[in-house]
Amino acid sequence: MTVQDTLTRYASGDSYLRVEVRALKLRGLFILVGTLLATMPTPQQIKHLRALAHDKKPVVSLGRHGLTDAVLEELDIALNHHELIKVKVGVGDRELRDQVVTQMCERSGAALVQRIGNIAILFRRNPEKPVVKLP
């Protein structure tokens, strides 16, 4: 039985780690289970990434079919190449867009930098060839 799901941030050097912690109750004992979801940039880095993304155009667009495997593949290619991208999410209302953006981040391992309206800015560091210089 899941008691509570929480998202917490832990400071780790130059970035934050977003960790999902679940408290499970088994035979009267509470067990904490943690899962690393994504490496989150610090607030200073987020400000820098928002400034860099300001003049960019959306690289990936989601239509009424939502988050398909083909869209995830294009998202992965774009994140590997650019690291910082804009995504246009043209599905449903605000709540559905929030769900789709959250799923996108979880399934791609990217961090959400900002979401305004139907545009989301995502960042995922390419460990082999970093493109974006972070402060």
Buried (B, 14 or more C-beta within 10 A) or exposed (E): EEEEEEEEEEEEEEBBBBBBEBBEEEEEEEEEEEEEBBBBBBEEBBBBBBEBBEEEEBBBEBEEEBBEEEBBEBBBEBBEEBBBBBBBBEBBEEEEBBBBBEEBBEEBBBBBBBBEEBBBBBBBBEEEEEEBEBE
